[in-house]
Amino acid sequence: MSLTESKQGTPITNFGGNVSFVPKYRYKPQNEAQVLDLLNQHPNGKIRVVASLHSWSDVVQSEDVIVDMSHFDSIEIEATEAGEVRVTAGGGCILRKLLDTLHRQTNSTLPTLGTVKVQT
């Protein structure tokens, strides 16, 4: 879906099936400029970000604007001078990808893990 397309009438339902809603607009930006553009298009709108929809909470619910951040799945790994590993993961990064990349490149893992590796 391009930045300006909407899927009016298409419901969004979370993983558990306890939250379902129909937003007026759905966006799937591919870069920061597109995110800023859609924020400018909806200065007074209720904007919520979705990813894998694993939360049982209704905090994601919006009848106005939904932003899917799945294209923001980058992983940056750096070693500090003190020998620590620092990781920056994009908001759309799937936990399994992060864990696999971190282990492959550094033989490390995260200090705490979510229970569902397909969540973002």
C-alpha positions in Angstrom: 0.0 0.0 0.0 1.3 3.4 -0.8 1.4 6.2 1.7 -1.7 7.9 0.5 -4.0 4.8 0.0 -6.6 3.9 2.5 -8.5 0.7 3.1 -11.7 2.1 4.4 -14.0 -0.6 5.7 -11.3 -3.2 6.3 -11.2 -4.2 10.0 -8.0 -4.6 12.0 -8.1 -7.3 14.6 -5.4 -8.0 17.2 -3.7 -11.4 17.7 -6.1 -12.4 20.5 -9.3 -11.4 18.7 -10.5 -9.2 21.6 -9.9 -5.9 19.8 -11.3 -5.1 16.4 -11.9 -1.7 14.7 -12.1 0.0 11.3 -9.8 3.0 10.8 -10.6 5.7 8.2 -7.0 5.6 6.9 -4.2 3.0 6.9 -0.7 3.8 6.0 2.4 1.7 5.5 5.3 4.3 5.1 8.6 3.1 3.8 10.8 5.9 5.1 10.9 8.8 7.6 9.9 11.4 5.1 6.7 9.5 4.4 6.0 9.3 8.2 6.5 13.1 8.5 4.2 13.6 5.5 1.4 11.6 7.0 1.7 13.4 10.3 1.3 16.7 8.4 -1.7 15.3 6.6 -3.5 14.5 9.9 -2.4 17.3 12.3 -5.6 16.9 14.4 -6.2 13.2 13.9 -5.9 10.3 16.4 -2.9 8.4 15.0 -1.9 5.0 16.3 1.0 2.8 15.2 0.6 -0.9 14.6 3.0 -3.7 14.1 2.2 -7.4 14.7 -0.9 -6.6 16.9 0.1 -9.0 19.7 -1.0 -6.7 22.5 -4.3 -7.6 24.3 -4.8 -3.9 25.0 -7.1 -1.6 23.1 -4.4 1.1 23.1 -3.8 0.6 19.3 -7.5 1.3 18.5 -8.2 4.3 16.3 -11.1 5.0 14.0 -9.0 7.7 12.4 -5.4 6.9 11.3 -3.4 3.7 11.6 0.3 3.5 10.7 1.9 0.2 10.0 5.6 0.4 10.7 6.7 -3.0 9.3 9.1 -1.4 6.8 11.1 0.0 9.7 12.8 -3.3 10.5 16.5 -2.3 10.5 19.0 -3.7 12.9 22.2 -1.8 13.8 24.8 -3.6 16.0 27.9 -1.9 17.3 30.6 -2.8 19.9 31.6 -0.2 22.4 35.2 0.4 23.5 34.3 -1.3 26.8 33.4 -4.5 24.9 29.6 -4.1 25.2 27.3 -4.8 22.4 24.7 -2.0 21.5 21.8 -2.8 19.3 19.3 -0.4 17.7 16.2 -2.1 16.2 13.5 -0.4 14.1 10.0 -0.3 15.4 8.9 -2.9 12.8 11.6 -5.4 13.5 10.4 -8.9 14.3 11.9 -10.3 17.5 13.0 -13.5 15.8 15.0 -11.6 13.2 16.6 -9.5 15.9 17.5 -12.5 18.0 18.9 -14.4 15.0 20.9 -11.4 13.7 22.3 -10.6 17.2 23.3 -14.2 17.8 24.9 -14.7 14.4 26.9 -11.4 14.5 27.8 -11.3 18.2 26.9 -14.6 19.8 24.8 -12.5 22.2 21.1 -12.3 23.0 18.8 -9.8 24.7 18.7 -9.5 28.5 15.0 -10.3 28.5 12.8 -11.9 25.8 9.2 -11.6 24.8 7.3 -14.9 24.7 6.2 -14.6 21.1 9.1 -14.4 18.6 6.9 -13.1 15.7 6.0 -9.9 17.6 7.6 -6.7 16.7 
